[in-house]
Amino acid sequence: MATKARVIVAPPDAPMQVVETELPAPGPGMVVVEQFASGICHSQLHQLHRARREGLLLGHESTGRVVAVGAGVGHVAVGDTVLVTWVPRSPAAAASWSGGVALDLPGGRAATADCFTWATHTLVHEQLVVRADAGIAPDVTSIIGCAVMTGAGAVLHTADVQAGQSVAVFGVGGVGLSAIAAARVRGAELVIAVDLDDEKLAFARRFGATHGVNARAGDPVEQIRAITREYYGAGRPERYEGLGFRGMPIEGVDVALDCIGLKVTMEQIVPATRPGRFGVNQGGVAVLVGVPSTTVELDASHMLLTEKSFRGSIGGSCTPDVDFPEFLAWHADGRLPLDELVTARFRLDEVNEACAALERGEISGRAIFELA
């Protein structure tokens, strides 16, 4: 049975619009989800800026309720509360996921996506759906499927931050704030937020940042080094004692995460991390979390002599079936204040205004569409 839906479509040559359509009955392995809310992710702006020949379906994180399932769907049933995401829910799921969705729209048009959540209802492969308890918050949990997963997962899995370590997070939007919250959960003792706006830096302290660095006020790398010099100046932990190779001072953080993906920030996270102590420990870890739009240049000699590493993190290296219940538990016990992280709410028909506000940097945390 078809399901009536209101879906945001981005034509190749016109503003985004809400289209009334029907989702087909779910085929094998497919699920129809009536959505309560969907996150509005910055990566959608990257999609919109790319040249394309057909309409685009957008969005990849939501909370909703299953209203129909296709043949062979086993882990969710009609009536289940679920989180929709763009990352297959488990390694086994990744192996069996067959790809995306194409919709026929009124007027003979078509639109495609691997996953779309900017809609009242979505048709999605079961491997992108994670079952959750019925009592979860139906609105703010919608950002777990990308913002939380990407930021918090990079801390938990890609960087594997440990208690007592120091962390710098470049960019404190929804992803960066999730990373900061996860660093606090992991027990990082020094958490430095880096951004261009003092209000955003103050906001980051509510999620666990111990220091703020305004990159407009001077070189953020030097500011981070100065903070670590002062913080560890007396009674330093062992990893900050002594000198690195060829007498390099041990300054900088253990882990630096770029949650933006600009060339300038990608090239700042490596020097923001501390060098290793030759024969004692390796240098810090720089993690690229944001979606890059350019190449990056790294100083190979610096990487060699400091024994630092540069890693990419896609979807926070998460396994949604395992990680989403943990993130929901963090929210339930107050360690991940999603109610504060969601700072703007829009209706579907306000999509162009929502994306313009995001492009202008006016969203301090994460924005969502309220769909129920």
C-alpha positions as CSV (number, residue, x, y, z in Angstrom):
1,M,0.0,0.0,0.0
2,A,1.3,3.4,-1.0
3,T,1.9,6.1,1.7
4,K,1.2,9.7,1.2
5,A,4.1,12.0,2.1
6,R,5.3,15.5,1.9
7,V,8.9,15.5,0.7
8,I,11.5,18.2,0.2
9,V,13.0,18.1,-3.2
10,A,16.0,20.1,-4.5
11,P,15.6,20.5,-8.3
12,P,18.8,21.0,-10.3
13,D,17.8,24.5,-11.3
14,A,15.3,25.9,-8.7
15,P,14.9,26.5,-5.0
16,M,14.0,23.6,-2.8
17,Q,10.3,22.9,-2.5
18,V,7.9,20.6,-0.6
19,V,6.2,18.1,-2.9
20,E,3.1,16.0,-2.2
21,T,3.8,12.5,-3.4
22,E,3.2,8.8,-2.6
23,L,5.8,6.5,-1.4
24,P,5.4,3.0,-3.0
25,A,4.8,0.0,-0.8
26,P,8.1,-1.2,0.6
27,G,9.9,-3.9,-1.4
28,P,12.1,-6.6,0.1
29,G,14.3,-5.2,2.8
30,M,12.7,-1.8,2.8
31,V,10.9,0.1,5.6
32,V,8.5,3.1,5.6
33,V,9.0,5.4,8.6
34,E,6.6,8.1,9.7
35,Q,9.0,10.7,11.0
36,F,8.7,12.9,14.1
37,A,11.7,15.1,13.5
38,S,14.8,15.3,11.3
39,G,18.2,16.9,11.8
40,I,19.4,19.6,9.4
41,C,23.1,18.8,8.6
42,H,25.7,21.1,7.2
43,S,26.7,18.3,4.7
44,Q,23.4,18.9,2.9
45,L,24.8,22.3,1.9
46,H,27.7,20.5,0.2
47,Q,25.2,18.3,-1.7
48,L,23.2,21.4,-2.8
49,H,26.3,23.1,-4.1
50,R,27.2,20.2,-6.4
51,A,26.2,20.2,-10.0
52,R,23.4,17.7,-10.8
53,R,21.0,16.7,-13.5
54,E,18.1,15.4,-11.4
55,G,16.2,16.3,-8.2
56,L,17.8,15.6,-4.9
57,L,16.2,14.1,-1.8
58,L,17.9,15.4,1.4
59,G,18.4,14.6,5.0
60,H,20.0,11.5,6.7
61,E,19.1,11.6,10.4
62,S,15.6,11.3,12.1
63,T,13.4,9.8,14.7
64,G,10.2,8.1,13.8
65,R,7.8,5.2,13.8
66,V,7.7,2.2,11.4
67,V,4.4,2.1,9.5
68,A,5.2,-0.5,6.9
69,V,7.8,-3.2,6.2
70,G,8.8,-5.2,3.1
71,A,9.5,-8.8,2.8
72,G,12.5,-10.1,4.8
73,V,12.6,-7.3,7.3
74,G,13.3,-8.9,10.6
75,H,14.8,-6.5,13.2
76,V,12.0,-3.9,13.1
77,A,8.2,-4.2,13.0
78,V,5.2,-1.9,12.4
79,G,4.8,0.3,15.4
80,D,8.5,0.3,16.5
81,T,10.2,3.6,17.4
82,V,13.4,3.9,15.3
83,L,16.3,6.2,14.5
84,V,17.2,6.6,10.9
85,T,20.8,7.1,9.9
86,W,23.1,7.0,6.8
87,V,25.5,4.4,8.2
88,P,24.6,0.7,8.0
89,R,23.7,-0.4,11.5
90,S,26.3,-3.2,11.8
91,P,29.2,-4.7,9.9
92,A,26.8,-7.5,8.8
93,A,24.3,-4.9,7.7
94,A,26.9,-3.1,5.6
95,A,27.5,-6.3,3.7
96,S,23.9,-6.7,2.8
97,W,22.8,-3.1,2.2
98,S,21.8,-2.8,-1.5
99,G,21.8,1.0,-1.9
100,G,19.4,3.9,-2.2
101,V,15.9,5.0,-3.2
102,A,14.5,6.6,-6.4
103,L,11.1,8.4,-6.3
104,D,8.8,9.3,-9.2
105,L,7.4,12.8,-8.5
106,P,4.5,14.7,-9.9
107,G,5.1,16.2,-13.4
108,G,7.2,13.3,-14.5
109,R,10.2,14.2,-12.4
110,A,12.4,11.9,-10.4
111,A,14.7,12.2,-7.4
112,T,17.2,9.9,-5.7
113,A,19.0,9.4,-2.5
114,D,20.7,6.7,-0.4
115,C,18.6,8.0,2.5
116,F,16.2,10.9,2.9
117,T,14.6,12.3,6.0
118,W,13.5,15.8,5.1
119,A,10.0,14.5,4.7
120,T,7.0,13.5,6.7
121,H,7.6,9.9,5.8
122,T,10.6,8.1,4.3
123,L,11.3,4.9,2.5
124,V,14.6,3.5,3.6
125,H,16.5,0.2,3.6
126,E,16.2,-1.6,6.9
127,Q,20.0,-1.6,7.4
128,L,19.7,2.2,8.0
129,V,17.1,1.9,10.7
130,V,17.9,1.3,14.4
131,R,15.2,0.3,16.8
132,A,14.8,2.3,20.0
133,D,12.6,2.4,23.1
134,A,9.2,4.0,22.6
135,G,9.8,6.4,25.5
136,I,12.7,8.4,23.9
137,A,12.2,12.1,23.1
138,P,10.7,12.1,19.7
139,D,12.3,15.4,18.5
140,V,15.8,16.0,19.8
141,T,17.0,12.4,19.4
142,S,16.7,12.9,15.7
143,I,20.2,14.3,15.6
144,I,21.8,11.1,16.9
145,G,21.8,9.6,13.4
146,C,24.5,12.0,12.2
147,A,25.6,14.9,14.4
148,V,26.0,12.9,17.6
149,M,27.3,9.8,15.9
150,T,29.9,11.8,13.9
151,G,31.2,13.9,16.7
152,A,30.9,11.6,19.7
153,G,32.0,8.6,17.6
154,A,35.2,10.3,16.5
155,V,36.1,10.7,20.2
156,L,35.1,7.2,21.2
157,H,36.4,5.2,18.3
158,T,38.6,7.1,15.8
159,A,40.7,8.8,18.5
160,D,39.9,6.5,21.4
161,V,40.2,9.4,23.9
162,Q,41.2,8.2,27.3
163,A,40.7,9.6,30.8
164,G,43.1,12.4,31.7
165,Q,43.9,13.3,28.1
166,S,43.7,16.7,26.4
167,V,41.4,17.4,23.5
168,A,40.9,20.4,21.1
169,V,37.7,20.6,19.0
170,F,37.8,22.9,16.0
171,G,34.2,24.0,15.1
172,V,31.5,23.9,17.8
173,G,28.4,23.3,15.8
174,G,26.2,20.2,16.4
175,V,29.1,17.8,15.6
176,G,31.7,19.6,17.5
177,L,29.5,20.0,20.6
178,S,28.8,16.2,20.4
179,A,32.6,15.6,20.4
180,I,33.0,17.8,23.4
181,A,30.3,16.0,25.3
182,A,31.9,12.7,24.5
183,A,35.3,13.9,25.6
184,R,33.8,14.9,28.9
185,V,32.2,11.4,29.2
186,R,35.5,9.8,28.5
187,G,37.2,11.8,31.3
188,A,39.4,14.2,29.3
189,E,40.8,16.7,31.7
190,L,41.5,19.5,29.3
191,V,38.9,20.2,26.5
192,I,39.5,23.2,24.3
193,A,36.8,24.5,22.0
194,V,38.0,26.5,19.0
195,D,35.7,28.7,16.9
196,L,35.3,32.3,15.6
197,D,32.4,33.3,17.9
198,D,32.7,34.0,21.6
199,E,29.0,33.2,22.2
200,K,29.5,29.8,20.6
201,L,32.6,29.2,22.8
202,A,30.7,30.1,25.9
203,F,27.9,27.7,24.8
204,A,30.5,25.0,24.4
205,R,31.3,25.1,28.1
206,R,27.8,23.8,28.8
207,F,28.8,20.6,27.1
208,G,32.2,20.1,28.8
209,A,34.7,22.5,27.3
210,T,37.2,23.8,29.9
211,H,38.7,26.5,27.6
212,G,37.7,28.5,24.6
213,V,39.9,29.7,21.8
214,N,38.7,32.4,19.4
215,A,40.6,31.9,16.2
216,R,39.9,35.6,15.2
217,A,41.9,36.7,18.2
218,G,45.2,35.1,17.0
219,D,46.7,31.9,15.8
220,P,44.6,29.1,17.4
221,V,47.6,26.7,17.3
222,E,49.7,29.1,19.4
223,Q,46.8,29.7,21.7
224,I,46.3,26.0,22.3
225,R,50.0,25.5,22.9
226,A,49.9,28.4,25.5
227,I,47.0,26.8,27.3
228,T,48.7,23.4,27.5
229,R,52.0,25.1,28.7
230,E,50.1,26.9,31.5
231,Y,47.8,23.9,32.4
232,Y,50.6,21.4,32.6
233,G,53.3,23.8,33.9
234,A,53.2,22.5,37.4
235,G,53.0,18.8,38.3
236,R,52.7,17.7,34.7
237,P,51.6,14.2,33.8
238,E,54.5,12.1,32.6
239,R,53.6,12.5,28.9
240,Y,54.2,16.3,29.2
241,E,57.5,16.1,30.9
242,G,60.9,16.5,29.2
243,L,61.5,17.3,25.5
244,G,60.7,15.7,22.2
245,F,63.0,14.7,19.4
246,R,65.8,17.3,18.9
247,G,64.6,19.2,22.0
248,M,61.1,20.1,20.8
249,P,59.0,21.2,23.7
250,I,56.0,19.0,24.7
251,E,53.2,21.4,23.9
252,G,49.7,20.9,22.4
253,V,46.9,18.5,23.0
254,D,46.8,14.7,22.8
255,V,43.9,14.8,20.3
256,A,42.7,17.6,17.9
257,L,39.5,17.1,15.9
258,D,38.5,19.2,12.9
259,C,34.7,19.3,12.7
260,I,34.7,21.8,9.9
261,G,36.8,20.5,7.0
262,L,38.3,23.8,5.7
263,K,41.8,23.8,4.4
264,V,43.0,26.1,7.1
265,T,41.5,24.0,10.0
266,M,42.7,20.7,8.4
267,E,46.2,22.2,8.4
268,Q,46.0,23.4,12.0
269,I,45.0,20.3,13.8
270,V,48.3,18.5,13.3
271,P,50.5,21.3,14.8
272,A,47.9,21.8,17.5
273,T,48.8,18.3,18.9
274,R,51.8,17.6,21.1
275,P,55.0,15.9,19.7
276,G,56.0,12.5,21.0
277,R,58.9,11.8,23.3
278,F,61.4,9.8,21.4
279,G,61.5,6.2,22.6
280,V,58.8,6.9,25.3
281,N,55.5,7.7,23.5
282,Q,54.2,8.8,20.1
283,G,52.8,12.2,19.2
284,G,49.3,13.4,19.2
285,V,46.4,12.4,16.9
286,A,44.7,14.8,14.5
287,V,41.3,13.6,13.3
288,L,39.4,15.0,10.3
289,V,35.7,14.8,11.1
290,G,34.2,17.6,8.9
291,V,33.6,17.0,5.2
292,P,36.5,18.6,3.2
293,S,36.1,20.5,0.0
294,T,39.8,20.9,-0.8
295,T,43.0,19.0,-0.5
296,V,45.3,19.4,2.5
297,E,49.1,19.9,2.8
298,L,51.0,18.4,5.7
299,D,54.6,18.9,6.6
300,A,56.0,15.4,6.2
301,S,59.2,16.3,8.1
302,H,57.1,17.5,11.1
303,M,55.0,14.4,11.0
304,L,58.1,12.2,11.0
305,L,60.0,13.9,13.8
306,T,57.0,14.3,16.1
307,E,55.5,10.8,15.3
308,K,52.1,12.4,15.0
309,S,49.2,10.9,13.1
310,F,46.4,12.3,10.9
311,R,43.3,10.2,10.6
312,G,39.9,10.4,8.9
313,S,36.7,9.6,10.7
314,I,33.6,8.8,8.6
315,G,30.4,8.6,10.7
316,G,32.5,8.6,13.8
317,S,33.7,5.1,13.0
318,C,30.4,4.0,14.6
319,T,28.3,0.9,14.7
320,P,24.8,2.3,15.1
321,D,23.3,-0.9,16.6
322,V,25.9,-0.6,19.4
323,D,26.5,3.1,19.7
324,F,23.0,4.6,19.5
325,P,21.7,2.9,22.6
326,E,24.7,4.3,24.5
327,F,24.1,7.8,23.1
328,L,20.4,7.5,24.2
329,A,21.5,6.5,27.7
330,W,23.8,9.5,27.8
331,H,20.8,11.7,27.0
332,A,18.6,10.0,29.5
333,D,21.1,10.6,32.4
334,G,22.0,14.1,31.4
335,R,25.5,13.6,30.0
336,L,24.4,14.5,26.5
337,P,21.9,17.4,26.8
338,L,20.2,17.1,23.4
339,D,17.5,19.6,24.5
340,E,20.2,22.3,24.7
341,L,22.1,21.1,21.6
342,V,19.0,21.6,19.4
343,T,18.8,25.4,19.2
344,A,16.6,25.9,16.2
345,R,13.4,24.3,14.9
346,F,11.8,24.7,11.4
347,R,8.7,23.5,9.5
348,L,9.3,21.7,6.2
349,D,8.0,24.6,4.2
350,E,10.8,26.8,5.8
351,V,13.5,24.7,4.3
352,N,15.1,27.5,2.3
353,E,15.2,29.8,5.3
354,A,16.7,26.9,7.4
355,C,19.5,26.3,4.9
356,A,20.2,30.1,4.6
357,A,20.5,30.4,8.4
358,L,22.9,27.4,8.4
359,E,25.0,28.8,5.6
360,R,25.3,32.2,7.4
361,G,26.5,30.4,10.6
362,E,23.4,31.5,12.6
363,I,22.7,28.0,14.1
364,S,24.7,27.7,17.3
365,G,24.0,24.0,17.9
366,R,21.9,21.8,15.6
367,A,18.7,22.7,13.8
368,I,15.8,20.2,13.2
369,F,12.6,20.0,11.2
370,E,9.6,19.2,13.3
371,L,7.5,16.8,11.3
372,A,4.9,15.4,13.7
